[in-house]
Amino acid sequence: MAATDIARQVGEGCRTVPLAGHVGFDSLPDQLVNKSVSQGFCFNILCVGETGLGKSTLMDTLFNTKFEGEPATHTQPGVQLRSNTYDLQESNVGLKLTIVSTVGFGDQINKEDSYKPIVEFIDAQFEAYLQEELKIRRVLHTYHDSRIHACLYFIAPTGHSLKSLDLVTMKKLDSKVNIIPIIAKSDAISKSELTKFKIKITSELVSNGVQIYQFPTDDESVAEINGTMNAHLPFAVIGSTEELKIGNKMMKARQYPWGTVQVENEAHCDFVKLREMLIRVNMDDLREQTHSRHYELYRRCKLEEMGFKDTDPDSKPFSLQETYEAKRNEFLGELQKKEEEMRQMFVQRVKEKEAELKEAEKELHEKFDRLKKLHQDEKKKLEDKKKSLDDEVNAFKQRKTAAELLQSQGSQAGGSQTLKRDKEKKNLGFL
């Protein structure tokens, strides 16, 4: 019998029976609480916004501490995500808090791809969790979950409308993370401008189809407060770690020449509302929404890309083994097809190479024949020239010999005539 049929029968045959006395499973919630407290909790916040909007200051103010961090400059060549993890303790509850900030966001001249590093970072955290989940030996209870639970999107207090960069980025992120839009440094504009700015932002988000995180109203214990707070989005906040003495109390505030802005005064800003909704009321829901909605969407898309399905074309349930075998057979078929294509390509390339080598060999032979013939012609010319030179040398030697012979004969004839004249002179002398 199939497991689904057994489960269906168990569900249909379930009966409610009374207990005769105390059993003890009513302590299960206490057991879960004690176990959760001993293991601790994790919460990951992504702060997206332009440089200089007070992201780090607001985080310090929210958690009433001073986080380490270097101030960002406006000279970054691209958007970089900087992640820091801190261990916090409040009463007996431990929290592993990870704050991810977008360094250099909105500082480039070309902002077209500014959202891509953020999307890639979020997907990388989903992929890391999916890989851990798909392991044979899983240790999810000790695994550090780095998935982003809340995205605080910082909006510049221009008082006019959202920038195109903000709309594009939030549209790309709304299916991957819980977006909570906030107006940073809201004391830069007047109350009337702030009210109009909030209405304008909400209108633009709706008209562009951007889905921001809505505080849940299905739980009766928080339905009223969450419903009220949903109407206050986006929150207009101010951050400050400086404490000033106001009356008889030390309070976080910002001192200006014209007066003092109190961070925790709801008449001055929405900081208290943000802290209540983000930390004290809806932190667990943000974690749950990340897992059950955004991560499940990513997981489903990735498994469908890998070929896994819940049902076959006939709407019958698929088992994991059947899906694996079908995908394996499909992969082997594609592998064999690719091997055959590669083999044919290899044979074709070998033939082409052989043809190229034969052509090169033919060209080399032709070149050798040309050089050989040229060499023979040059050799013949040199031999002819040598023969001509030898003939000239022989003719010269013959002419030289004849000239020497004539010269010697002439010298002998001249000597005999001189002797004859001397003899005649001598005879005349005797007379």
FIVORO-976062 format. One record per residue (C-alpha): y, z, x; residue in three letters. Coordinates in steps of 0.1 Angstrom, whole numbers, padded with zeros to 4 digits, always signed. Layout:
// FIVORO-976062
YZXALA...
// end
This chain:
// FIVORO-976062
+0000+0000+0000MET+0034-0009+0013ALA+0058+0019+0024ALA+0085+0007+0000THR+0060+0010-0029ASP+0051+0045-0019ILE+0087+0055-0016ALA+0094+0040-0051ARG+0065+0060-0066GLN+0076+0092-0050VAL+0112+0087-0063GLY+0100+0079-0098GLU+0076+0109-0099GLY+0101+0135-0087CYS+0103+0166-0109ARG+0126+0196-0110THR+0108+0229-0109VAL+0122+0264-0108PRO+0116+0289-0080LEU+0100+0323-0087ALA+0120+0340-0060GLY+0141+0335-0029HIS+0127+0311-0004VAL+0155+0307+0022GLY+0164+0271+0025PHE+0198+0279+0011ASP+0207+0289+0047SER+0203+0252+0058LEU+0241+0246+0057PRO+0246+0276+0080ASP+0219+0262+0103GLN+0237+0229+0105LEU+0270+0246+0111VAL+0256+0267+0139ASN+0238+0237+0155LYS+0270+0216+0153SER+0291+0243+0168VAL+0267+0248+0197SER+0266+0211+0204GLN+0303+0206+0201GLY+0322+0176+0187PHE+0338+0145+0200CYS+0368+0126+0188PHE+0384+0095+0202ASN+0419+0083+0195ILE+0434+0049+0204LEU+0471+0048+0208CYS+0485+0013+0204VAL+0522+0006+0208GLY+0549-0007+0231GLU+0558+0011+0263THR+0583+0039+0257GLY+0576+0047+0221LEU+0564+0083+0230GLY+0526+0079+0227LYS+0518+0104+0254SER+0544+0129+0242THR+0530+0127+0206LEU+0495+0134+0219MET+0507+0164+0238ASP+0525+0177+0207THR+0495+0171+0184LEU+0471+0191+0205PHE+0497+0216+0217ASN+0489+0210+0254THR+0499+0189+0284LYS+0476+0161+0291PHE+0476+0146+0326GLU+0489+0110+0328GLY+0511+0087+0347GLU+0541+0072+0330PRO+0537+0035+0324ALA+0562+0009+0335THR+0573-0024+0319HIS+0561-0045+0348THR+0524-0048+0339GLN+0511-0084+0342PRO+0488-0078+0312GLY+0476-0052+0287VAL+0453-0026+0302GLN+0435+0002+0284LEU+0436+0036+0301ARG+0410+0062+0289SER+0411+0099+0296ASN+0386+0125+0283THR+0394+0162+0280TYR+0374+0193+0269ASP+0393+0214+0245LEU+0384+0248+0230GLN+0397+0264+0199GLU+0382+0297+0188SER+0344+0290+0192ASN+0346+0252+0185VAL+0345+0228+0214GLY+0360+0193+0212LEU+0355+0165+0237LYS+0387+0145+0231LEU+0392+0110+0245THR+0426+0094+0244ILE+0429+0057+0251VAL+0464+0042+0256SER+0474+0006+0258THR+0494+0002+0290VAL+0517-0028+0291GLY+0513-0037+0254PHE+0542-0059+0243GLY+0558-0061+0277ASP+0549-0097+0285GLN+0570-0127+0276ILE+0539-0144+0261ASN+0524-0119+0237LYS+0500-0143+0221GLU+0468-0127+0235ASP+0480-0091+0238SER+0455-0079+0212TYR+0424-0094+0229LYS+0419-0066+0255PRO+0421-0040+0227ILE+0395-0058+0206VAL+0372-0063+0236GLU+0375-0026+0245PHE+0365-0015+0209ILE+0336-0040+0208ASP+0325-0028+0242ALA+0322+0008+0229GLN+0302-0005+0199PHE+0279-0025+0222GLU+0273+0005+0244ALA+0263+0026+0214TYR+0241-0002+0200LEU+0223-0005+0234GLN+0216+0032+0234GLU+0204+0031+0198GLU+0180+0002+0206LEU+0164+0020+0235LYS+0127+0031+0232ILE+0136+0065+0244ARG+0169+0075+0228ARG+0190+0105+0236VAL+0218+0101+0210LEU+0222+0139+0206HIS+0234+0141+0242THR+0250+0106+0244TYR+0288+0107+0248HIS+0300+0086+0218ASP+0330+0066+0230SER+0335+0047+0198ARG+0372+0048+0186ILE+0375+0071+0155HIS+0412+0067+0149ALA+0439+0041+0159CYS+0474+0055+0158LEU+0496+0023+0157TYR+0531+0031+0169PHE+0558+0010+0152ILE+0592+0007+0168ALA+0620+0022+0147PRO+0639-0010+0142THR+0647-0003+0106GLY+0642-0040+0097HIS+0606-0052+0095SER+0573-0054+0114LEU+0572-0076+0145LYS+0547-0105+0144SER+0529-0089+0173LEU+0523-0058+0152ASP+0510-0078+0122LEU+0487-0099+0143VAL+0473-0069+0162THR+0467-0048+0131MET+0450-0077+0113LYS+0426-0082+0143LYS+0418-0044+0144LEU+0415-0035+0107ASP+0378-0044+0105SER+0370-0026+0137LYS+0388+0007+0136VAL+0406+0032+0113ASN+0443+0023+0116ILE+0469+0049+0108ILE+0504+0034+0112PRO+0532+0057+0123ILE+0569+0051+0129ILE+0576+0064+0164ALA+0609+0081+0173LYS+0619+0082+0137SER+0650+0102+0145ASP+0666+0070+0158ALA+0673+0058+0122ILE+0689+0075+0092SER+0669+0088+0063LYS+0680+0061+0039SER+0671+0034+0065GLU+0638+0051+0071LEU+0628+0051+0034THR+0636+0014+0031LYS+0617+0007+0064PHE+0586+0025+0051LYS+0587+0004+0019ILE+0592-0028+0039LYS+0563-0020+0062ILE+0539-0012+0033THR+0549-0045+0016SER+0543-0066+0047GLU+0510-0049+0054LEU+0498-0057+0018VAL+0512-0093+0018SER+0494-0100+0051ASN+0461-0085+0040GLY+0461-0057+0066VAL+0438-0029+0056GLN+0449+0005+0070ILE+0430+0037+0067TYR+0433+0054+0033GLN+0426+0092+0032PHE+0396+0097+0010PRO+0400+0109-0026THR+0364+0111-0036ASP+0361+0148-0025ASP+0376+0171-0051GLU+0386+0197-0025SER+0409+0173-0007VAL+0415+0146-0033ALA+0449+0159-0044GLU+0464+0163-0009ILE+0450+0131+0004ASN+0462+0111-0026GLY+0497+0126-0020THR+0496+0118+0017MET+0485+0082+0011ASN+0518+0076-0006ALA+0537+0088+0025HIS+0521+0062+0049LEU+0533+0051+0074PRO+0542+0086+0088PHE+0576+0089+0105ALA+0570+0112+0135VAL+0588+0128+0164ILE+0572+0143+0194GLY+0584+0169+0218SER+0569+0195+0241THR+0602+0213+0246GLU+0606+0246+0228GLU+0640+0257+0216LEU+0650+0290+0200LYS+0660+0284+0164ILE+0668+0316+0146GLY+0644+0342+0159ASN+0616+0317+0166LYS+0607+0294+0194MET+0600+0260+0179MET+0592+0225+0192LYS+0624+0205+0188ALA+0646+0178+0203ARG+0682+0188+0212GLN+0709+0162+0207TYR+0747+0164+0210PRO+0750+0162+0172TRP+0723+0187+0164GLY+0686+0197+0167THR+0655+0179+0153VAL+0626+0202+0146GLN+0592+0186+0151VAL+0574+0208+0126GLU+0601+0207+0100ASN+0588+0184+0072GLU+0624+0178+0061ALA+0630+0162+0095HIS+0598+0142+0101CYS+0562+0137+0090ASP+0546+0153+0121PHE+0530+0181+0102VAL+0516+0156+0076LYS+0501+0136+0104LEU+0485+0166+0121ARG+0471+0179+0088GLU+0456+0145+0078MET+0443+0135+0113LEU+0430+0168+0126ILE+0427+0195+0099ARG+0415+0176+0069VAL+0401+0141+0077ASN+0388+0143+0112MET+0351+0142+0101ASP+0358+0114+0076ASP+0373+0093+0104LEU+0342+0099+0124ARG+0320+0090+0094GLU+0340+0059+0085GLN+0337+0047+0121THR+0299+0050+0121HIS+0291+0040+0085SER+0316+0012+0081ARG+0330-0003+0113HIS+0300+0003+0135TYR+0276-0008+0108GLU+0295-0041+0104LEU+0294-0047+0142TYR+0257-0038+0143ARG+0248-0060+0114ARG+0266-0090+0128CYS+0250-0085+0162LYS+0215-0082+0148LEU+0220-0113+0126GLU+0231-0132+0157GLU+0198-0121+0173MET+0179-0135+0143GLY+0170-0102+0125PHE+0172-0103+0087LYS+0163-0078+0059ASP+0147-0105+0037THR+0132-0139+0040ASP+0143-0170+0021PRO+0122-0159-0008ASP+0140-0125-0010SER+0109-0107+0003LYS+0115-0078+0027PRO+0111-0086+0064PHE+0093-0062+0087SER+0106-0057+0122LEU+0074-0070+0136GLN+0075-0102+0116GLU+0111-0108+0126THR+0103-0101+0162TYR+0074-0125+0162GLU+0094-0152+0144ALA+0123-0148+0169LYS+0098-0148+0198ARG+0081-0180+0186ASN+0115-0196+0181GLU+0126-0185+0216PHE+0094-0198+0232LEU+0098-0231+0214GLY+0134-0234+0226GLU+0123-0224+0261LEU+0096-0251+0261GLN+0120-0276+0248LYS+0145-0267+0275LYS+0118-0268+0302GLU+0109-0303+0291GLU+0145-0314+0290GLU+0150-0299+0325MET+0118-0316+0338ARG+0129-0349+0324GLN+0164-0344+0339MET+0148-0335+0372PHE+0126-0366+0372VAL+0156-0387+0362GLN+0177-0372+0390ARG+0149-0377+0415VAL+0147-0414+0405LYS+0184-0417+0408GLU+0183-0401+0442LYS+0155-0424+0453GLU+0175-0454+0442ALA+0206-0441+0460GLU+0185-0435+0492LEU+0170-0470+0490LYS+0204-0485+0485GLU+0217-0465+0514ALA+0187-0475+0535GLU+0193-0512+0527LYS+0230-0509+0536GLU+0220-0493+0569LEU+0196-0521+0577HIS+0222-0547+0569GLU+0247-0528+0590LYS+0222-0526+0619PHE+0215-0564+0617ASP+0252-0571+0617ARG+0258-0549+0647LEU+0228-0564+0665LYS+0240-0599+0659LYS+0275-0589+0670LEU+0260-0573+0701HIS+0241-0605+0710GLN+0271-0627+0705ASP+0292-0604+0727GLU+0264-0603+0753LYS+0262-0642+0753LYS+0300-0644+0757LYS+0299-0620+0786LEU+0270-0639+0802GLU+0289-0672+0798ASP+0320-0657+0813LYS+0301-0643+0842LYS+0285-0677+0849LYS+0320-0693+0848SER+0333-0667+0872LEU+0303-0672+0895ASP+0310-0709+0896ASP+0346-0704+0904GLU+0337-0680+0932VAL+0313-0705+0947ASN+0338-0733+0945ALA+0364-0711+0961PHE+0340-0702+0989LYS+0333-0739+0995GLN+0369-0747+0996ARG+0375-0719+1020LYS+0347-0730+1043THR+0360-0766+1044ALA+0395-0754+1051ALA+0383-0732+1080GLU+0364-0761+1094LEU+0394-0784+1093LEU+0415-0758+1109GLN+0391-0753+1137SER+0388-0790+1143GLN+0426-0794+1144GLY+0430-0766+1169SER+0404-0782+1192GLN+0421-0816+1191ALA+0455-0800+1199GLY+0441-0782+1229GLY+0426-0813+1245SER+0458-0832+1243GLN+0477-0804+1259THR+0454-0804+1289LEU+0459-0842+1292LYS+0496-0838+1293ARG+0495-0811+1319ASP+0473-0833+1341LYS+0496-0862+1338GLU+0526-0840+1348LYS+0507-0827+1378LYS+0499-0863+1390ASN+0535-0873+1387LEU+0545-0843+1408GLY+0524-0855+1437PHE+0540-0888+1437LEU
// end
